[in-house]
Amino acid sequence: MTERTPILDLVTQLILILGLLLALAPLWLVFVAATLDLRSVNSSPLPILPGPHLFENLQAVWVRSDLGPKMANSLLVATLVAGGKVFLAALTAFSIVFFRWKLRMVVFWGIFVTLMLPLEVRIVPTYAVAANALGPLQTILDVTGVTWLWQSVTGIRLALEWNLLNSYTGLILPLVATATGTFLYRQYFLTIPDELLEAARMDGAGPLRFFKDVLIPLSRTNMAALSTIMFLYAWNQYLWPTLVTTDRANYGTATMELRQLIPSLFSEPEWHIAMAGTLIVMTPPLLVVMLMQRWFVAGLIAPEK
């Protein structure tokens, strides 16, 4: 039984308020800096009240950095990465839980181990694959002698190449696989009673129909929670888009452009412009979190999880 007393309630509320202030303080400083002019934003100490230049700074950074196409690229990449991660994770977990093939647990633990290997650790081999996605297949053909045999028969050298650099495919495809999503879906699918599967079989439902008509509707809260997390993950990506794109005019993202707004050592310290750009770039993920908050919380703390 939970004990409730006025003193403990007061202490709890004070702790929550303190945590809220600590979380909001950096956001408030960003907002205040975005409303100041050049002289005020570089003054010491920084004013704690907003100034009158917010819309002027927002317009300046939007025009100067051409943020429109960059925001569209980020929105496209984040949406497709989140959607691809959710679909692939659900399908992978479905095959592991509901199909009794021998190596399913080996595959699952192989996927799970990749949780210890973030993108930054495997960035070099991932980039090498993106530079030529068919390179591994070409190596297999060379080792097995298929390349030599094809060249002997046809006189044509077999050289497979698929360059993903400077493309939306290169921005999205290497980020789609997710061990976290596979693990979350597997744990949820394990709670599905066997009677539900048997009832679907008696009604003549095949595996794909059971997946589409039963599992997907039941896991909507999981889908919402995972989609929110993965959208934020893809939106905030900086290292991978920086490596895979050199044509930043067409394939640059908002986070890449935000880095260009930070004043360098020998440039004018326009921190008000940089903070205005930060406000613009952080708005879409904030809106996603606000709109998906109820489903996000339900997907993480559902009683059956």
N, C-alpha and C positions, 0 to 999 in steps of 0.2 A: 504494500500500500504506500502511495506517495504522500508524504507529510507536507502540508501546506500551512505556513505561518506567515504573518505580515512581514516579519523581518526577512525571512528567506525570499519572499516574493519581491521585496524591495531590492535586495542584493542581486537577485536574478535580473530584474529590470535594469539596474545600473550597469551590470556587466553587458547586457544586450545593447544598451545605449552607447556604452564605451566602444564596443565592437563596431557598431554602426558608424560612429564618428571616425574611427580609425580607417574604416573602409571607404568612407565618403571624402575624407580629407584630401587625398590626391586628386580625385575627380573635381573637387571644388577649386583646387589650385589651378588645374588645367582650364576650367571654365573662366576663372578670374583672369588668368594670363591671356586668354583668347579675347577678352573684352578691352584690353589696354592698348595703348600706343607704344611706339618703340622706346620712348624715354621712360615711361612708367614701368614697363615690363622689365627693364634693366636696372631699376632703382633698388636700393637696399634699405630697409626690408621691402619685400614684395607686398603691395596692397592686398588686403584681405577682402575688399569689397569690389564688385564688378565695376567696369568702366563703360563708356558709351560707344565703343568701337567694335562691338561683336560682329554685326552684319557687314561692316566694312572689311574686317579681317577675313570673314568667311568668303566673301565675294573675291577678295584678293587671292586667297589660296586656291579657290576653285578655278579661277581663270589662269593663274600663273602655273599651276601644276597640271592643268588639264585633267582634273580628277574625275570627270564624268566617265570617260572610257575605262579608267583604272578601277573605279567603283563597279562598273558593269562587269569587268573581267573578274574581279574578286567575288562578286555575287554569283556569277556563273560557275566559277571554280568551286566555291564553297558549297553551293547547292548540289552540284553533280557529285562532288566528293562525298558529301553527307548521304545523299541518296544511294550512291554506289556502295558505300560502307554498310548501310543498313540492309540493303538487299543481299549483298554478298555474305554478310554475317549471318543473316537469317537462313539463307539457303545452305550455308556450310553447317550451321548448327543443326538444321533439319536433317541433313544427310548423316550426321554423326549420331544423333539421338534415335532416329526412327528407322535407320537401315542397319542391319546386323552384318556388316562386312568386317572381315578379320582385322584389318589394320586401322579401323576407325579411331581407336584410342591413341595409337601411335601418331596418326595425323593430328589429332586434337592436341596432344602434348607438344608436338612439333610446332603447331601454331601458337600454343600458349607460351612456349619458350621465347618466341619473338617479342613478347612484352618487355623483355630485358634488353632488346636491341632497338632503341629509338632510331628515327630517321637519321639523326646526326652521326650515329655510329656507322651506319651502312651507306653513308652518302656517296662514297666513291664508287662502289660496285653498282649502286642504283643509277648513278650518272652514266656509268659505262654501258649499262643496259639501255638506258634512255637514248644514248647516242646511236645505238644500233640494237633495237629490240629483238631482231632475229639473229644476233650474234651467237647466243648459246646454241641455237639450232644449227647454225653454220658450223660451229665447232664439232657438234655431234656428227654431222655429215662428213666432215673432214676426217675425224678419227675412225669412223666406221668404213671409210673408203667409198662412200656413195658419191662424193664429189669427184674422185678420180674416175670412177666407173662412168658417171654421166659425161665427163669430159672426153673419155675414151670413145664412147659411143657416138656422141653428138658433135664433139669438137668444140663445145662451148663450155667455158668455165662457169660453174655454178657459184654465184656470189649473192647471198641473200642480205638485204639491208632494209631497215625501217628506222629512219631517224625521227625521234620524237622531240628533238630540241626545237624551240621556238614554235610551239604548237599547243593548242588546248589539250590535246591528248597527252602530251608530255607533262603538262601541269597537273592533270587530273589522275591519269591511270596509275602512276606509281604510288599514289596516296590512298587508293581505294581499299586495299586490304587492311583489315583491322582484327587483331587478336582480342582486343577488349570487347568488341561487339560480338564476336563469336562466343566468347566466354559467357557474356551476359545472356545471350539467347540460349545457349546450351543449358545454363542453370534454370532458365525459365521453362524451357521445353521439357526438362526432367520432371517438372511439377504437373504436367498434363497427365490426367489419369488414363490408364490403358483402356478403360471402358469407352472413352470418347473415340479413341482410335478404332476400337472394335465396332462401335456404332456407325462410324463413317464407312468402314468396310462393308457392313451389312447393307448400307444404303447404296452401295456400288461406287463409292468415291475412290478414285485412284490417288496415288501419292501427291500429284500436283494439285488436284482439286482439294484434298485435305489440307494441303499447305496454304492454298489461296483462300478457301472459304471458311476454314476453321482456325488455323494457327495465326494467320495474319490479323484477323479481327480480334482475337484474344490477346494479342501482344501489341495492341496499339499504344498503350502507355510506355512499354519498353521501347517501341519504335520512336515515340516522341522524345523520350529522354536521351536515347542514343543519337538521334538526329540533331538535337540541340548541342550536345557535346561535340559531335563531329563537325557541325557547321562552324562552331567557334574555333575548333582546331584548324580547319582548313582556311578560315578567314585570316587567322593570325600567322599563317605560314609566311616566313620571310626567306629562310635559307634556301629551300628548294626552288621557289620561283626565281630567286636571284641567280642560281646556278643554271637552270634549264632554259632561261630566256635571255637573249642578248638584244632582241628586237623589243625594247621596252615601250616603244610608241604604240605597238599593236597588242602586245601580250603582257605588258606590265600590270602589276596589281596595286591595290591601294596601299598595302603595307610597304611595298618597295618604294612607292612614291613618297610615303611619309618619311622614310629614311633620308631622302634627298632634301627634305625641308629643314633638317637639323642644321643649324649654322656651323660652319667649319671654323677653324682657328683664325683664318685671315678674312672671313666674310663678315658682313654686318650681322650683329646678334639679333636677328628678327625672331625672337622666341614667341612673340605674339602670333606670328604667322604659323609657326610650327605647332603651337597649341591649338590654333583654329583648325589646322589640318587634322590634329588628333581628335578633336571633337567630331569632325565629319566622319573620320574613319571608324570611330568607335560607336557611332550611332546605329548602324545595322545590327551588329551583334547584341547591343543592348535591347533593341526592339525585339529581336528573336527571343531573348531570354524572358522579356516581359510578357510576350504573347504566349510563350510555351511554358510558363512557370508552373501552372497547375498540372499539366500533363508530365512535365519534367519531374516534379516532386513525386507524383503518383507512380511514375515508372521506377523510381529509385527506392521507394519505401513501401511498395505494395506488400500486403501481408503474405501473399503467396511466394514472394521472392526469398 
